[in-house]
Amino acid sequence: MAEILINDQPVPVDPEGFLRNLDDWTPEAAEQLALQEGVQLTEAHWEILTVLRQFYQTFEMSPAMRPLVKAVAAELGPDKGKSIYLMSLFPGSPAKLASKIAGLPKPTNCL
């Protein structure tokens, strides 16, 4: 079973690096997951991660790109609720990468 070390403690992850247990997520876990993806977390990243975690608490699912853009726009304003902005923070597949760093399951329609 794959795992990452967080504060010298092994934490299980799936083959794609998503946490197996949502309760294992901490800010330190986010930092470690981001580091493995080559992302240096800034305040802007944390804003998106907070929106993602709130979305998950409300809907019990990780948002795909469109719902993520809408949720970010509703919480943080239209300037941040744009695909291009999210891609600048979370390159490649923002919904998938941000969900991973936020300790959430992979969005169902992300490859």
N, C-alpha and C positions, 0 to 999 in steps of 0.2 A: 504494500500500500504506500502510495506517495505521501510525503509530508513536508512541511516547512517548519523551520525553527522560529519561534516567537518567544522572546525573553528566555532563551535556552530551553524552551519546552517544545516537543514535537507536536504539531497540529496536522491532522490528516486533511489531505486535499484530494480531489478527483484527478484523473489523468490530464485534465486541461488546467489544473491549478486552482479550481474553485474550492472554497472551504466545504468540507463534507458536513460540518455541523455549524449552523448559523450562529449558535451561541459562542463559538470560538472567536468571533470577530471582536476586535478591540482596535483603537486607533493605532496601536503598535502593529497589529496584524495588517492593517491597511498599508502602513508604511512598508512593511516587508513585502506584501503582495505587489505594491507599486514598484518597489525596487527591482523585483524579479522581472517586471514588464518594462523596465527602463524609464519609468515615470517618476519624476521628483515632485512630490505633492506640495502644492502651494495653497494659499487661502482660497483661490478660485476653484481648485480641485475639491477642497473640503466642502465648499458650498454645494457642488453637484452631488457629492457623496451623501450629504445630509438630505437633499431632496430625494435622492434614490431610496435611501433608507426609510424616509417618511412614506414614499409611494408604496414600498413593500409592506409597511405596517398597515396601510389603508387597504390595499388591494390583494395582498398575499401573493404577489407575483412580481417578477422583475420586468420593467417596461422594455418593450422594443424601442426602436429609434423614434418613431413618431410620438408615441405617448410620453417618452422621455423629454422630447423637445417641448411638448405642450406643458408638462409638469414644471420644467425649468422656467419656461416663460411665465407661467402663473405665479411661481414662487419668487423668481429673481428678476423678472422683467423681460421685455421682448429682445433686448440686446443680447442677453445671455441665452435666451430660448431659441437659438439658431443652430442648425446642424454644423455649420462651419466653426462656430465657437466651440461646440462640444468636441469636434474633431481636432481642434488645436490643443485641447487639454488631454484628450484620450484618443490618440491616433488609431487609425484602422477602423475598428468597429466600436464607436463610443459607448453604445448601450451595453455591449458584451464586456468591454474592458472596465468600464466604470462599475458595473455590477460585480465583477470579480473583486475589484479593490474594495468595494463596499461590503464584501462578505456575503453577497446575495447569490442565489442560484443563477445560472445562465438563462437569459431570456429565451423563451421557448422557440421563437422563430429565428434565432441567431445560429449560424452554422459554426 
